[in-house]
Amino acid sequence: MISTARYWFYIGLIVLVYIIGMFVTLMENDSAQFAVMAMRMVQENDFLSLFKGPEEYLDKPHMHYWLAALSYKIFGIHDWVYRIPGILSTLLGAYSCYGLGKLLYNKDVGRYASLIFMTAQTMVLANIDVRTDAVLTGFTIFSIWQLATYIEKNTLKSIALGAFGAGMAFSTKGQIALVVIGISILCHLAYTRKWKRLLNWKLLVALVVFCLTITPMLYAYYHQFDLHPEKVIRGKDHRSGIFFIFWEQSFERMSGEGVGKNSSDFFFFFHTFLWVFLPWTVLALIGYWTKVRAFWEAKFAYRPNLEFLTVGGISILFLLISFAQFKLPHYMNILMPLYAILSAAFLYVLHQQEKLKMAKIILGIQYFILGLVVVFALLVSLYVFKLEYWYNYLLLLLALVLVTYLLFQKEAVYTKIVTVAILSSVLLNGLMNAHFYPKLLEYQGGSNMAEKVRENNIPVDNIYKVSERYSWSLDFYNKKPVEIVSIPEIAKKDDVWVYATDEELKQLKDNGIAWDEQITVDQFRITRLQIKFLNPNTREDKLNKMHLVHLD
């Protein structure tokens, strides 16, 4: 359905978008926070303890931070270096989508699955605003692929690699990885009736590999928490890190205990899915419904041309996470590979069964999405954050010409659906990574203040703050977490700088503390965009200020 040359051309475009995004300033909160946590490991030569500012961090396991720290060790502490493990994990995820799609269907499905996975909006975002989910998703689908290969081919290598992938995923974000892997594989076993694979000595090898893989993470938890029952974490002492990761973590997320509740909306992930899987959402929804109907008509009897791993895994897991009291859009990332394979399989069925009418309808929707992307690109470039230099306009023009050229290439309707969707993703995210995010991050106070610190040769050891308000981007780009002190303590210090909000400056003044220099930058919570901020005419009204003052 798609030529090898065209396939690798698309892969190259997508990877180029990822590479451009590597050099974007880190965003607060999570990306900059996690980058600082890994940075502290390297700087303090302590790879067993995790700290979130002054607080010991129990919430997530260590693997994401270890991989980032390893990347720092090799290349130095830079924002692009922090993103390397996430991007490599996403490429592993794409390769695994190809492998699993090929295993369950054929090579064409595998190719389409990898392209769909890499261009799904939430996966592109996961490699810009890097959290734990990129590593989690990559190793989770790798494990599912290898374990499914074991079920089909009974190879020791596959089950060992599957166990390793499961151990890495578990060491990245805990129980959710095992839940996704376990439910997906159980769905496959239940449908293929290959239960005998569970009665095999190779499972003992897999158990040993899994235990060895998670041992470093368990030891780190044991060292930081179990050996110190006197530590008070979230208002409780005698916290066992090992018990937490094996039992308490997911229940806290489901109930909202410990992390808090942010959404009791059962349908949160239903409407969230509409944008996180763009530009493939319609294809996925129709594909899912078609697959469910096929199973219903077959009364779930086994058919060689059907597979239950994707649709069963998605159905059960989607329902499960919808009951959680703490929800965020990126919690869906771990399901994206299953959606990618499901969508790719449906696209292949459209071609195989020559459902031309439905294919044309889907293609029309994809053209509509591309049209919206072009309008958005022009709106951003000419109004929201206006392009400044002539060569920026030239690059935008060349991008639009390339899109137009590819659109006019003769292709089958089914292949054209993929072409239009990929062009939508590449055009949108290429613009976002090259222009929108860099301009947006000019309004992130911490990273901009760090630039002022460098320009004015201010010693980072002499910078303090008088509240526990986070300062992750300043911490990272200064390569030094800002120390917290009380106002009475800062009053006793000479020749120091204080990083403060308007309110904190007022507190300093009210306590008789004066300063002789002041540097001020704009501040906006960039991960919570508002129409008034995006409008240049009203943007100033939505901005706050951050200050760095020198106490005389």
VOVODO-640411 format. One record per residue (C-alpha): residue number from 1; x, y negated, z. Coordinates in steps of 0.001 Angstrom, whole numbers, plus 500000, padded with zeros to 6 digits. Layout:
{NUM; {X; Y; Z}}
...
% end
This chain:
{1; {500000; 500000; 500000}}
{2; {502909; 497632; 500661}}
{3; {506290; 497761; 498969}}
{4; {509460; 498174; 501005}}
{5; {510843; 494855; 499722}}
{6; {507664; 492971; 500668}}
{7; {507574; 494657; 504074}}
{8; {511111; 493602; 504971}}
{9; {510501; 490120; 503591}}
{10; {507627; 489729; 506048}}
{11; {509746; 491130; 508876}}
{12; {512428; 488579; 508025}}
{13; {509942; 485682; 508124}}
{14; {508571; 486785; 511479}}
{15; {512021; 487263; 513010}}
{16; {512997; 483796; 511747}}
{17; {510032; 482339; 513644}}
{18; {511183; 484200; 516769}}
{19; {514752; 482938; 516377}}
{20; {513596; 479327; 516015}}
{21; {511622; 479746; 519237}}
{22; {514681; 481007; 521113}}
{23; {516076; 477485; 521367}}
{24; {512948; 475788; 522704}}
{25; {513238; 474342; 526228}}
{26; {511938; 476708; 528905}}
{27; {508417; 476002; 530098}}
{28; {507179; 475672; 533649}}
{29; {505944; 477521; 535567}}
{30; {506723; 481188; 534910}}
{31; {509399; 481103; 532191}}
{32; {511594; 478579; 533975}}
{33; {510877; 480194; 537351}}
{34; {511896; 483682; 536210}}
{35; {514962; 482276; 534443}}
{36; {516033; 480623; 537704}}
{37; {515454; 483830; 539673}}
{38; {517729; 485738; 537292}}
{39; {520252; 482880; 537340}}
{40; {520496; 483088; 541127}}
{41; {521321; 486793; 540874}}
{42; {524327; 485968; 538710}}
{43; {525465; 482901; 540643}}
{44; {525145; 484523; 544078}}
{45; {526339; 487943; 542852}}
{46; {523321; 489513; 544543}}
{47; {521396; 491814; 542207}}
{48; {519368; 493544; 544908}}
{49; {517408; 490540; 546196}}
{50; {514770; 488475; 544475}}
{51; {513910; 484955; 545620}}
{52; {511257; 482552; 544401}}
{53; {512710; 479281; 545622}}
{54; {513189; 479643; 549385}}
{55; {510776; 482605; 549606}}
{56; {511627; 486287; 549219}}
{57; {509824; 487708; 546197}}
{58; {507845; 490931; 546540}}
{59; {505343; 490541; 543723}}
{60; {507152; 492117; 540734}}
{61; {509980; 494667; 540322}}
{62; {513477; 493791; 539234}}
{63; {514009; 495057; 535675}}
{64; {513056; 491857; 533809}}
{65; {515402; 489826; 536012}}
{66; {518209; 492373; 535715}}
{67; {518009; 492310; 531927}}
{68; {518035; 488497; 531915}}
{69; {520964; 488495; 534359}}
{70; {522856; 490960; 532149}}
{71; {522207; 488676; 529190}}
{72; {523582; 485727; 531220}}
{73; {526657; 487757; 532108}}
{74; {527385; 488419; 528441}}
{75; {526494; 485071; 526834}}
{76; {526319; 482544; 529678}}
{77; {523385; 480803; 531337}}
{78; {521317; 479230; 528549}}
{79; {517624; 479166; 527671}}
{80; {518133; 481126; 524432}}
{81; {520079; 483761; 526337}}
{82; {517191; 484248; 528771}}
{83; {514888; 485060; 525831}}
{84; {517120; 487766; 524301}}
{85; {515793; 490754; 526349}}
{86; {512195; 489779; 525612}}
{87; {512786; 489511; 521869}}
{88; {514713; 492800; 521764}}
{89; {511890; 494465; 523708}}
{90; {509345; 493078; 521236}}
{91; {511373; 494504; 518346}}
{92; {511423; 497834; 520205}}
{93; {507648; 497526; 520552}}
{94; {507266; 496840; 516823}}
{95; {509411; 499861; 515957}}
{96; {507363; 501969; 518362}}
{97; {504121; 500756; 516742}}
{98; {505578; 501886; 513429}}
{99; {506561; 505251; 514901}}
{100; {503245; 505898; 516637}}
{101; {501216; 504689; 513650}}
{102; {503195; 507017; 511400}}
{103; {502756; 509910; 513847}}
{104; {498986; 509480; 514215}}
{105; {498308; 508475; 510578}}
{106; {501021; 507812; 508010}}
{107; {503895; 505520; 507059}}
{108; {501675; 502768; 505648}}
{109; {499688; 502529; 508884}}
{110; {502955; 502399; 510807}}
{111; {504248; 499515; 508701}}
{112; {501053; 497524; 509028}}
{113; {500919; 498203; 512771}}
{114; {504398; 496761; 513285}}
{115; {503529; 493629; 511289}}
{116; {500232; 493135; 513105}}
{117; {501888; 493577; 516503}}
{118; {504661; 491063; 515820}}
{119; {502304; 488399; 514456}}
{120; {499534; 488677; 517068}}
{121; {499400; 485231; 518657}}
{122; {499933; 486390; 522217}}
{123; {503064; 488344; 521259}}
{124; {504620; 485320; 519537}}
{125; {503828; 483261; 522647}}
{126; {505322; 485980; 524854}}
{127; {508695; 485346; 523226}}
{128; {508508; 481576; 523722}}
{129; {506956; 481408; 527177}}
{130; {508876; 484482; 528335}}
{131; {507521; 486312; 531371}}
{132; {507750; 489986; 532271}}
{133; {505194; 491056; 529651}}
{134; {507458; 491222; 526596}}
{135; {509737; 493796; 528265}}
{136; {506741; 495595; 529785}}
{137; {504909; 495870; 526461}}
{138; {507931; 497047; 524495}}
{139; {508837; 499880; 526839}}
{140; {505203; 500872; 527442}}
{141; {504406; 501498; 523772}}
{142; {507824; 503140; 523325}}
{143; {506907; 505573; 526097}}
{144; {503444; 506262; 524625}}
{145; {504984; 506920; 521207}}
{146; {507589; 509334; 522538}}
{147; {505155; 511197; 524804}}
{148; {502656; 511524; 521951}}
{149; {505511; 512873; 519813}}
{150; {506213; 515456; 522504}}
{151; {502546; 516520; 522493}}
{152; {502603; 516931; 518720}}
{153; {506103; 518409; 518280}}
{154; {507089; 519794; 521706}}
{155; {510601; 518285; 521606}}
{156; {512722; 517801; 524727}}
{157; {514231; 514596; 523365}}
{158; {510820; 512969; 522992}}
{159; {509577; 513735; 526493}}
{160; {512886; 512594; 527999}}
{161; {512774; 509313; 526080}}
{162; {509109; 508900; 526992}}
{163; {509938; 509315; 530671}}
{164; {512776; 506800; 530368}}
{165; {510455; 504272; 528707}}
{166; {507862; 504800; 531439}}
{167; {510523; 504267; 534100}}
{168; {511711; 501035; 532488}}
{169; {508123; 499755; 532137}}
{170; {507311; 500680; 535756}}
{171; {510500; 498948; 536908}}
{172; {509369; 495813; 535059}}
{173; {505833; 495279; 536332}}
{174; {504772; 498231; 538428}}
{175; {501753; 500492; 538306}}
{176; {499989; 498894; 535347}}
{177; {502600; 500435; 533055}}
{178; {501887; 503968; 534285}}
{179; {498144; 503376; 534120}}
{180; {498321; 502300; 530462}}
{181; {500725; 505090; 529492}}
{182; {498823; 507724; 531478}}
{183; {495349; 506859; 530207}}
{184; {496511; 506629; 526580}}
{185; {498271; 509997; 526710}}
{186; {495381; 511639; 528567}}
{187; {493000; 510403; 525876}}
{188; {495249; 512000; 523257}}
{189; {495499; 515263; 525185}}
{190; {491747; 515395; 525789}}
{191; {490913; 514908; 522124}}
{192; {493574; 517231; 520661}}
{193; {492989; 519861; 523387}}
{194; {496731; 520390; 523714}}
{195; {496669; 520758; 527504}}
{196; {499211; 523547; 527311}}
{197; {501883; 520878; 526835}}
{198; {501467; 520116; 530547}}
{199; {502459; 523686; 531430}}
{200; {506019; 523441; 530251}}
{201; {509401; 523284; 531965}}
{202; {510193; 520162; 529924}}
{203; {507907; 518202; 532254}}
{204; {510419; 518792; 535058}}
{205; {513124; 517207; 532906}}
{206; {510816; 514234; 532290}}
{207; {510163; 513873; 536025}}
{208; {513893; 513865; 536756}}
{209; {514552; 511249; 534039}}
{210; {511711; 509060; 535316}}
{211; {512919; 509263; 538921}}
{212; {516507; 508451; 537947}}
{213; {515308; 505465; 535876}}
{214; {513293; 503915; 538699}}
{215; {515835; 504662; 541446}}
{216; {517773; 501342; 541108}}
{217; {514537; 499355; 541415}}
{218; {513362; 501388; 544414}}
{219; {516727; 500977; 546123}}
{220; {516598; 497208; 545582}}
{221; {513143; 497054; 547164}}
{222; {514331; 499257; 550032}}
{223; {517418; 497113; 550584}}
{224; {515542; 493796; 550596}}
{225; {512376; 494763; 552485}}
{226; {512275; 498260; 554026}}
{227; {515578; 497735; 555847}}
{228; {514228; 494464; 557296}}
{229; {510788; 495037; 558860}}
{230; {511147; 491727; 560715}}
{231; {510709; 489756; 557485}}
{232; {507338; 488050; 557115}}
{233; {506064; 488226; 553522}}
{234; {502691; 486628; 552728}}
{235; {501901; 486399; 556403}}
{236; {502729; 490040; 557205}}
{237; {505766; 491696; 558702}}
{238; {506848; 495334; 558288}}
{239; {506383; 495116; 554511}}
{240; {507699; 498156; 552698}}
{241; {508832; 497325; 549183}}
{242; {508575; 500967; 548086}}
{243; {505041; 501331; 549481}}
{244; {504094; 498038; 547853}}
{245; {505199; 498995; 544352}}
{246; {503692; 502485; 544520}}
{247; {500391; 501552; 546145}}
{248; {499622; 497978; 547182}}
{249; {500574; 495955; 544098}}
{250; {497788; 496820; 541670}}
{251; {495134; 496887; 544381}}
{252; {496138; 493341; 545325}}
{253; {495709; 492276; 541706}}
{254; {492354; 494009; 541413}}
{255; {490988; 492582; 544655}}
{256; {492772; 489224; 544544}}
{257; {494226; 489832; 548005}}
{258; {497665; 488301; 548442}}
{259; {497832; 486692; 544998}}
{260; {494420; 485024; 545291}}
{261; {491356; 485079; 543043}}
{262; {491233; 483007; 539884}}
{263; {488381; 484595; 537931}}
{264; {485416; 486780; 538803}}
{265; {484196; 486495; 535185}}
{266; {483809; 490087; 533980}}
{267; {483870; 488865; 530349}}
{268; {487118; 486864; 530717}}
{269; {489150; 489264; 528587}}
{270; {486362; 489616; 526024}}
{271; {486484; 485957; 525005}}
{272; {490241; 485761; 525626}}
{273; {490773; 488520; 523056}}
{274; {489211; 486318; 520378}}
{275; {492333; 484113; 520333}}
{276; {495158; 486277; 521697}}
{277; {494940; 488694; 518750}}
{278; {494618; 486030; 516051}}
{279; {494854; 486190; 513074}}
{280; {493788; 489853; 513284}}
{281; {490811; 489537; 515645}}
{282; {488043; 490256; 513123}}
{283; {489933; 493230; 511700}}
{284; {490365; 494654; 515204}}
{285; {486728; 494158; 516214}}
{286; {485326; 495787; 513079}}
{287; {487950; 498526; 513267}}
{288; {487086; 499275; 516881}}
{289; {483359; 499422; 516181}}
{290; {483908; 501653; 513137}}
{291; {486081; 504035; 515122}}
{292; {483621; 504266; 518025}}
{293; {480768; 504954; 515595}}
{294; {482812; 507685; 513874}}
{295; {483367; 509443; 517195}}
{296; {479716; 509070; 518119}}
{297; {478578; 510582; 514828}}
{298; {481040; 513434; 515251}}
{299; {479808; 513914; 518829}}
{300; {483459; 513695; 519882}}
{301; {484250; 516991; 518195}}
{302; {487863; 517258; 517064}}
{303; {488538; 516036; 513521}}
{304; {492092; 516124; 512071}}
{305; {491599; 512690; 510467}}
{306; {490649; 511010; 513758}}
{307; {492704; 510067; 516827}}
{308; {491411; 509050; 520234}}
{309; {494616; 507653; 521732}}
{310; {494057; 504041; 520662}}
{311; {490287; 503645; 520904}}
{312; {490045; 505674; 524122}}
{313; {492959; 503861; 525731}}
{314; {491616; 500445; 524752}}
{315; {488070; 501215; 525953}}
{316; {489048; 502513; 529376}}
{317; {491825; 500018; 530051}}
{318; {489845; 497005; 528861}}
{319; {486997; 497957; 531184}}
{320; {489420; 498525; 534058}}
{321; {491228; 495181; 533859}}
{322; {487918; 493347; 533480}}
{323; {487098; 494221; 537109}}
{324; {490262; 492507; 538388}}
{325; {489707; 489356; 540442}}
{326; {492965; 487814; 539248}}
{327; {493117; 487422; 535460}}
{328; {495465; 485675; 533039}}
{329; {495466; 485871; 529222}}
{330; {498897; 487513; 528993}}
{331; {497643; 490487; 531034}}
{332; {496240; 491727; 527711}}
{333; {499667; 491886; 526057}}
{334; {500233; 495471; 527116}}
{335; {497208; 496509; 525013}}
{336; {498349; 494712; 521852}}
{337; {500245; 497705; 520394}}
{338; {497126; 499878; 520654}}
{339; {495048; 497186; 518954}}
{340; {497713; 496821; 516261}}
{341; {497653; 500536; 515417}}
{342; {493844; 500635; 515527}}
{343; {493616; 497631; 513179}}
{344; {496232; 499032; 510806}}
{345; {494387; 502346; 510645}}
{346; {491116; 500599; 509823}}
{347; {492812; 498602; 507078}}
{348; {494118; 501852; 505595}}
{349; {490638; 503384; 505731}}
{350; {489261; 500372; 503842}}
{351; {491791; 501077; 501106}}
{352; {491399; 504856; 501157}}
{353; {487600; 504796; 501023}}
{354; {487575; 501832; 498626}}
{355; {485262; 499715; 500784}}
{356; {485824; 496728; 498554}}
{357; {482834; 494694; 499736}}
{358; {483844; 494793; 503392}}
{359; {487476; 494131; 502460}}
{360; {486469; 491006; 500536}}
{361; {484460; 489746; 503511}}
{362; {487459; 490218; 505815}}
{363; {489733; 488559; 503254}}
{364; {487368; 485592; 503132}}
{365; {487604; 485269; 506917}}
{366; {491408; 485435; 506701}}
{367; {491399; 482627; 504112}}
{368; {489228; 480596; 506477}}
{369; {491713; 481141; 509336}}
{370; {494588; 480141; 507057}}
{371; {492668; 477002; 506087}}
{372; {492270; 476097; 509757}}
{373; {495991; 476657; 510282}}
{374; {496864; 474324; 507388}}
{375; {494534; 471634; 508765}}
{376; {496053; 472075; 512232}}
{377; {499586; 471881; 510816}}
{378; {498813; 468623; 509031}}
{379; {497032; 467199; 512076}}
{380; {499984; 467986; 514352}}
{381; {502592; 466762; 511857}}
{382; {500848; 463553; 510853}}
{383; {499011; 462542; 514022}}
{384; {499503; 464460; 517313}}
{385; {503311; 464506; 517178}}
{386; {504123; 462648; 513997}}
{387; {507149; 463855; 512030}}
{388; {509995; 461358; 512306}}
{389; {512412; 462108; 509447}}
{390; {512018; 462559; 505695}}
{391; {513552; 466035; 505764}}
{392; {510878; 467166; 508237}}
{393; {508234; 466284; 505672}}
{394; {510275; 468079; 503005}}
{395; {510424; 471266; 505114}}
{396; {506684; 471110; 505751}}
{397; {506047; 470652; 502028}}
{398; {508330; 473582; 501156}}
{399; {506507; 475773; 503685}}
{400; {503140; 474897; 502165}}
{401; {504490; 475522; 498654}}
{402; {505808; 478953; 499721}}
{403; {502441; 479834; 501246}}
{404; {500643; 478750; 498077}}
{405; {503047; 480726; 495880}}
{406; {502570; 483927; 497888}}
{407; {498808; 483496; 497884}}
{408; {498734; 483422; 494097}}
{409; {500708; 486641; 493774}}
{410; {498564; 489476; 492390}}
{411; {497839; 492058; 495079}}
{412; {495105; 494518; 495977}}
{413; {492464; 493049; 498286}}
{414; {493604; 495240; 501161}}
{415; {497214; 494115; 500848}}
{416; {496121; 490498; 500395}}
{417; {494413; 490629; 503808}}
{418; {497809; 491340; 505372}}
{419; {499573; 488682; 503306}}
{420; {497121; 485923; 504240}}
{421; {497135; 486863; 507945}}
{422; {500927; 486968; 508151}}
{423; {501220; 483618; 506367}}
{424; {498753; 482143; 508884}}
{425; {500839; 483373; 511795}}
{426; {504192; 482377; 510319}}
{427; {503028; 478900; 509282}}
{428; {501344; 478210; 512615}}
{429; {504086; 479521; 514870}}
{430; {506918; 478253; 512696}}
{431; {505486; 474751; 513115}}
{432; {504845; 475282; 516829}}
{433; {508372; 476527; 517528}}
{434; {510196; 474052; 515309}}
{435; {508169; 470919; 516031}}
{436; {505177; 471114; 518388}}
{437; {506838; 472692; 521423}}
{438; {510029; 470589; 521256}}
{439; {507923; 467403; 521134}}
{440; {505566; 468675; 523829}}
{441; {508466; 469484; 526138}}
{442; {509603; 465885; 526008}}
{443; {506871; 465415; 528604}}
{444; {508130; 468094; 531009}}
{445; {509671; 466094; 533813}}
{446; {512176; 468587; 535194}}
{447; {514004; 469486; 531987}}
{448; {514071; 465848; 530875}}
{449; {515422; 464758; 534237}}
{450; {518170; 467369; 533929}}
{451; {519205; 465682; 530690}}
{452; {519366; 462333; 532513}}
{453; {521489; 463970; 535207}}
{454; {523995; 465078; 532561}}
{455; {524005; 461707; 530816}}
{456; {524711; 459868; 534084}}
{457; {527215; 462430; 535397}}
{458; {525221; 462879; 538601}}
{459; {526625; 465686; 540817}}
{460; {523952; 468393; 540959}}
{461; {525061; 469323; 544501}}
{462; {523897; 465897; 545654}}
{463; {520277; 466253; 544441}}
{464; {517528; 467046; 546971}}
{465; {513751; 467094; 547189}}
{466; {511516; 466431; 550198}}
{467; {508734; 468939; 549485}}
{468; {508344; 472561; 548415}}
{469; {506910; 471468; 545080}}
{470; {508517; 473572; 542374}}
{471; {511272; 472114; 540190}}
{472; {512088; 475167; 538061}}
{473; {513144; 473470; 534835}}
{474; {515355; 470980; 536691}}
{475; {516850; 473876; 538657}}
{476; {517621; 475860; 535506}}
{477; {519069; 473097; 533353}}
{478; {521100; 471765; 536292}}
{479; {522182; 475383; 536901}}
{480; {521580; 474641; 540566}}
{481; {518309; 475012; 542528}}
{482; {517368; 471732; 544160}}
{483; {517698; 471983; 547935}}
{484; {514667; 471137; 550074}}
{485; {515167; 468811; 553048}}
{486; {512826; 466955; 555368}}
{487; {512503; 463158; 555260}}
{488; {514262; 462754; 558657}}
{489; {517149; 464877; 557341}}
{490; {517472; 462949; 554083}}
{491; {517507; 459684; 556045}}
{492; {520811; 460781; 557631}}
{493; {522546; 461441; 554303}}
{494; {524520; 458942; 552236}}
{495; {525254; 458871; 548521}}
{496; {522579; 461441; 547633}}
{497; {519794; 461616; 545068}}
{498; {516161; 462547; 545696}}
{499; {513887; 464075; 543053}}
{500; {510385; 462850; 543834}}
{501; {506844; 462126; 542706}}
{502; {505129; 458740; 543116}}
{503; {503614; 459919; 546389}}
{504; {506944; 461159; 547722}}
{505; {508617; 457845; 546874}}
{506; {505922; 456133; 548903}}
{507; {506684; 458455; 551832}}
{508; {510373; 457550; 551602}}
{509; {509557; 453850; 551570}}
{510; {507125; 454198; 554494}}
{511; {509940; 455813; 556490}}
{512; {512274; 452919; 555839}}
{513; {514431; 454717; 553302}}
{514; {515729; 452497; 550497}}
{515; {517440; 453280; 547188}}
{516; {519601; 451304; 544830}}
{517; {519131; 453269; 541596}}
{518; {516083; 454885; 540042}}
{519; {515646; 457071; 536968}}
{520; {512087; 457767; 535808}}
{521; {510752; 460244; 533230}}
{522; {507277; 461221; 532039}}
{523; {505642; 464317; 533489}}
{524; {502730; 466396; 532208}}
{525; {501694; 469974; 532990}}
{526; {502351; 471122; 529437}}
{527; {500770; 474570; 529823}}
{528; {497425; 472891; 530502}}
{529; {496856; 470833; 527393}}
{530; {494036; 468321; 527198}}
{531; {492466; 466529; 524236}}
{532; {493293; 463140; 525747}}
{533; {496944; 464122; 526009}}
{534; {497081; 465369; 522419}}
{535; {495552; 462104; 521248}}
{536; {498449; 459600; 520961}}
{537; {496083; 456729; 521730}}
{538; {495081; 458112; 525146}}
{539; {498204; 460145; 525992}}
{540; {499711; 457538; 528283}}
{541; {496663; 457700; 530559}}
{542; {497264; 461397; 531259}}
{543; {500963; 461123; 532100}}
{544; {502477; 461213; 535561}}
{545; {506016; 460198; 536496}}
{546; {508955; 461938; 538099}}
{547; {511749; 459952; 539715}}
{548; {515351; 460462; 540713}}
{549; {516496; 457849; 543209}}
{550; {519921; 457218; 544699}}
{551; {519919; 456516; 548421}}
{552; {522401; 453798; 549386}}
% end
